[in-house]
Amino acid sequence: MTEPLLHLAEAPLWEAARGTGTYEMSTRGRTLQEEGFIHLSLPRQLPGVARMLYGDGAGDGNGDGGQGLVVLVVDPDRLVGPVRFEAMKPGGEKFPHLYGPLPVSAVVEVRPFDDWYHDRREEDEPQ
């Protein structure tokens, strides 16, 4: 498996997708059909994405900032639609975008955002 791709999802929307077999939310409040693709992140990009979409409380690791969010860990080798790395503005940071629905079978792990954030912070701290 290549580097995992991540998607920050609202837990109830992910649970609903498990029943249908595909997840089709692009980002907070926007569907794949509205946006044209599903926003994904690399692990290092996720904290900034969380702050941008859910405010300063997301990702502070205090147990209440996750707001019912889960991190979907996606195996890119299990995706059907193409993934393109694109910048929001010329010369900006490139983010992965999935052009098509996210098959539930491509999600290899689901973790509460606060747990993921806490574990990432421990990995980044010097030993």
SULPE-V880046 format. One record per run of one state. SS is the DSSP state (h for helix, s for strand, l for the rest). FROM is the first residue (numbers start at 1). TO is the last residue. If there is no record, write none. Layout:
ss->SS from->FROM to->TO
ss->SS from->FROM to->TO
This chain:
ss->l from->1 to->4
ss->s from->5 to->10
ss->h from->11 to->20
ss->l from->21 to->21
ss->s from->22 to->23
ss->l from->24 to->24
ss->s from->25 to->27
ss->l from->28 to->29
ss->s from->30 to->31
ss->h from->32 to->35
ss->l from->36 to->37
ss->s from->38 to->39
ss->l from->40 to->40
ss->s from->41 to->41
ss->l from->42 to->42
ss->h from->43 to->54
ss->l from->55 to->68
ss->s from->69 to->74
ss->l from->75 to->75
ss->h from->76 to->78
ss->l from->79 to->81
ss->s from->82 to->87
ss->l from->88 to->93
ss->s from->94 to->99
ss->l from->100 to->101
ss->s from->102 to->103
ss->h from->104 to->106
ss->s from->107 to->112
ss->h from->113 to->124
ss->l from->125 to->127
